Amino acid sequence: MTDRADVVVVGGGPAGSWAARSAAQAGASVMVFEKDREIGLPVRCAEGVSSRGLEGLVTVRPSWIAREVRGAKLVAPDGTVVTACPGDTGTVLHRKVFDADLAAMAAEAGAVFLTKACVTGLLRENGAVSGVRVEHLGRIFDVAAKIVIGADGVESAVGRWAGLDTRTPPEFIASCAQATVAGLDPDPELAEFHFGSAVAPGGYAWVFPKGGRTANVGLGVPEAACRVRKPVDLLKDFLERRCPGASVLTWIAGGVPLCPPRGDIVADGLILVGDAAHQASPLTGGGILNALIAGRLAGETAAGCVRRGDVSKKALGAYVKAWMKAEGENIERDFRIKKVVYGLSDEELNGVARTLSAIPEEKRTAAEIFKAGLFKHPKLAFEMFRSFF
Ligand SMILES: Cc1cc2nc3c(=O)[nH]c(=O)nc-3n(C[C@H](O)[C@H](O)[C@H](O)COP(=O)(O)OP(=O)(O)OC[C@H]3O[C@@H](n4cnc5c(N)ncnc54)[C@H](O)[C@@H]3O)c2cc1C
């Protein structure tokens, strides 16, 4: 390990590994610092992704797949169940294996990883970010970099250190609690989503089958709901109702930023990516695929800027432009739909579910569900219309 690199990446999650891999593939020397002792652990995630989305970004390895699901079961507050199979399948990952493999792929491309290495601050030269200070097993050392990529997750400090306002307003954070549970009977082919004020006020609860009789069971709710009841207490109630007697193998808690797209994610010598840049879908909280999309763009841009000898905020703006072009509109749309869907009352949610359950199951494609929602529920229709056009 040397004391300088073209690109230093802070954080070895999906965003960091994928940024490191693309920067290394494009010819930059890259170092990645991860504060945990093992890449991929602890897992703070329900591990669900669109199969098609994942396949479009990386060659999928069978060892990553815990379970494939063919659709979703939506459960309304009054218990009305609607199953929907929109054509695309979903994959429930083994994040521990997936994250470790992404890091290994980045290392194969030439990136150098160091775990148990916590970045504690940024170096600066003439106002620009020029490296990082690292604490590793009691030793403190500096590493110079032409560009630092902050991929340090939802609680990102890197952006703040660089003077960017990366705080997430409380109303844009979903607080989540999740248990990995054994001994329940999940439908092996469907992901479950439960809505309603008794289960997850202003959010939703999920059951993602992981194979056999295990599943990730969790929920996410906005800040306002947490002030009334803690997510972990809501989850305990949900577990009792949905899977009484099942064993809890792990508990986790974590926040997901559900924000509109943001452009202030670069500074002189610095790029933010993944949850650190609030790039998860504000509708679902899903951030794995977006972390890969943005990671690739960040790594490519970083390597190009290093090659051209211009790492200014202006030059790094090419990354922001590319990210906005790729996903900006989707994030904007999801943000608007989120505001409507999570603002629906229990009665309105029951009404939507009843409308949808009247459509024959084989016709419940995304388009049909959308149309039914539009025609029968004017409030949703109006907001959906505004979201899309
Ligand atoms: C309960 C829950 C359920 C979720 N479920 C899903 C889901 O089903 N599907 C989905 O797509 N998304 C889901 N998400 C979101 C998803 O987990 C994130 O969007 C994704 O992990 C973002 O990747 P990332 O690389 O940006 O950040 P992370 O995966 O958080 O990685 C950041 C890394 O940076 C390291 N780090 C932080 N600070 C430092 C430092 N100072 N020095 C060195 N290293 C540092 C951390 O240890 C960590 O390894 C869920 C999130 C939560 C909380």
The ligand as an SDF file (V2000), in Angstrom:
LIG
                    3D

 53 58  0  0  0  0  0  0  0  0999 V2000
  -33.5330   -1.8790    6.3690 C   0  0  0  0  0  0  0  0  0  0  0  0
  -33.0780   -1.5810    4.9680 C   0  0  0  0  0  0  0  0  0  0  0  0
  -33.5840   -2.3500    3.9340 C   0  0  0  0  0  0  0  0  0  0  0  0
  -33.1700   -2.0850    2.6150 C   0  0  0  0  0  0  0  0  0  0  0  0
  -33.6420   -2.8950    1.6270 N   0  0  0  0  0  0  0  0  0  0  0  0
  -33.2490   -2.6890    0.3460 C   0  0  0  0  0  0  0  0  0  0  0  0
  -33.6980   -3.5580   -0.6970 C   0  0  0  0  0  0  0  0  0  0  0  0
  -34.4370   -4.5190   -0.4770 O   0  0  0  0  0  0  0  0  0  0  0  0
  -33.2570   -3.3080   -1.9640 N   0  0  0  0  0  0  0  0  0  0  0  0
  -32.4260   -2.2570   -2.2550 C   0  0  0  0  0  0  0  0  0  0  0  0
  -32.0780   -2.0680   -3.4350 O   0  0  0  0  0  0  0  0  0  0  0  0
  -31.9870   -1.4350   -1.2800 N   0  0  0  0  0  0  0  0  0  0  0  0
  -32.3560   -1.6320    0.0150 C   0  0  0  0  0  0  0  0  0  0  0  0
  -31.8780   -0.8170    1.0130 N   0  0  0  0  0  0  0  0  0  0  0  0
  -30.9590    0.2710    0.6440 C   0  0  0  0  0  0  0  0  0  0  0  0
  -29.5690   -0.2790    0.3280 C   0  0  0  0  0  0  0  0  0  0  0  0
  -29.1160   -1.0810    1.3910 O   0  0  0  0  0  0  0  0  0  0  0  0
  -28.6080    0.8820    0.0680 C   0  0  0  0  0  0  0  0  0  0  0  0
  -29.1970    1.7730   -0.8380 O   0  0  0  0  0  0  0  0  0  0  0  0
  -27.2580    0.4080   -0.4850 C   0  0  0  0  0  0  0  0  0  0  0  0
  -26.5840   -0.4070    0.4340 O   0  0  0  0  0  0  0  0  0  0  0  0
  -26.3990    1.6340   -0.8250 C   0  0  0  0  0  0  0  0  0  0  0  0
  -25.0740    1.2430   -1.1160 O   0  0  0  0  0  0  0  0  0  0  0  0
  -23.8610    2.2060   -0.7650 P   0  0  0  0  0  0  0  0  0  0  0  0
  -22.6430    1.5130   -1.2600 O   0  0  0  0  0  0  0  0  0  0  0  0
  -24.1610    3.5830   -1.1920 O   0  0  0  0  0  0  0  0  0  0  0  0
  -23.8340    2.2810    0.8360 O   0  0  0  0  0  0  0  0  0  0  0  0
  -23.5540    1.1320    1.8940 P   0  0  0  0  0  0  0  0  0  0  0  0
  -23.9630   -0.1760    1.4020 O   0  0  0  0  0  0  0  0  0  0  0  0
  -24.1670    1.6440    3.1580 O   0  0  0  0  0  0  0  0  0  0  0  0
  -21.9670    1.1400    2.0530 O   0  0  0  0  0  0  0  0  0  0  0  0
  -21.2880    2.2070    2.6760 C   0  0  0  0  0  0  0  0  0  0  0  0
  -19.9950    1.6490    3.2550 C   0  0  0  0  0  0  0  0  0  0  0  0
  -19.1690    2.7150    3.7060 O   0  0  0  0  0  0  0  0  0  0  0  0
  -18.4990    2.3070    4.8980 C   0  0  0  0  0  0  0  0  0  0  0  0
  -18.0750    3.5150    5.5980 N   0  0  0  0  0  0  0  0  0  0  0  0
  -18.8630    4.4780    6.1560 C   0  0  0  0  0  0  0  0  0  0  0  0
  -18.1100    5.4560    6.6930 N   0  0  0  0  0  0  0  0  0  0  0  0
  -16.8130    5.1050    6.4640 C   0  0  0  0  0  0  0  0  0  0  0  0
  -15.5590    5.7300    6.8010 C   0  0  0  0  0  0  0  0  0  0  0  0
  -15.5110    6.8900    7.4550 N   0  0  0  0  0  0  0  0  0  0  0  0
  -14.4230    5.1050    6.4280 N   0  0  0  0  0  0  0  0  0  0  0  0
  -14.4570    3.9270    5.7420 C   0  0  0  0  0  0  0  0  0  0  0  0
  -15.6260    3.2950    5.4210 N   0  0  0  0  0  0  0  0  0  0  0  0
  -16.7810    3.8810    5.7650 C   0  0  0  0  0  0  0  0  0  0  0  0
  -19.5840    1.5080    5.6220 C   0  0  0  0  0  0  0  0  0  0  0  0
  -19.0240    0.6560    6.6050 O   0  0  0  0  0  0  0  0  0  0  0  0
  -20.2220    0.7500    4.4690 C   0  0  0  0  0  0  0  0  0  0  0  0
  -19.6190   -0.5000    4.2500 O   0  0  0  0  0  0  0  0  0  0  0  0
  -32.2500   -1.0460    2.3410 C   0  0  0  0  0  0  0  0  0  0  0  0
  -31.7540   -0.2650    3.3940 C   0  0  0  0  0  0  0  0  0  0  0  0
  -32.1590   -0.5300    4.6970 C   0  0  0  0  0  0  0  0  0  0  0  0
  -31.6020    0.2990    5.8200 C   0  0  0  0  0  0  0  0  0  0  0  0
  1  2  1  0
  2  3  1  0
  2 52  2  0
  3  4  2  0
  4  5  1  0
  4 50  1  0
  5  6  2  0
  6  7  1  0
  6 13  1  0
  7  8  2  0
  7  9  1  0
  9 10  1  0
 10 11  2  0
 10 12  1  0
 12 13  2  0
 13 14  1  0
 14 15  1  0
 14 50  1  0
 15 16  1  0
 16 17  1  0
 16 18  1  0
 18 19  1  0
 18 20  1  0
 20 21  1  0
 20 22  1  0
 22 23  1  0
 23 24  1  0
 24 25  2  0
 24 26  1  0
 24 27  1  0
 27 28  1  0
 28 29  2  0
 28 30  1  0
 28 31  1  0
 31 32  1  0
 32 33  1  0
 33 34  1  0
 33 48  1  0
 34 35  1  0
 35 36  1  0
 35 46  1  0
 36 37  1  0
 36 45  1  0
 37 38  2  0
 38 39  1  0
 39 40  1  0
 39 45  2  0
 40 41  1  0
 40 42  2  0
 42 43  1  0
 43 44  2  0
 44 45  1  0
 46 47  1  0
 46 48  1  0
 48 49  1  0
 50 51  2  0
 51 52  1  0
 52 53  1  0
M  END
$$$$
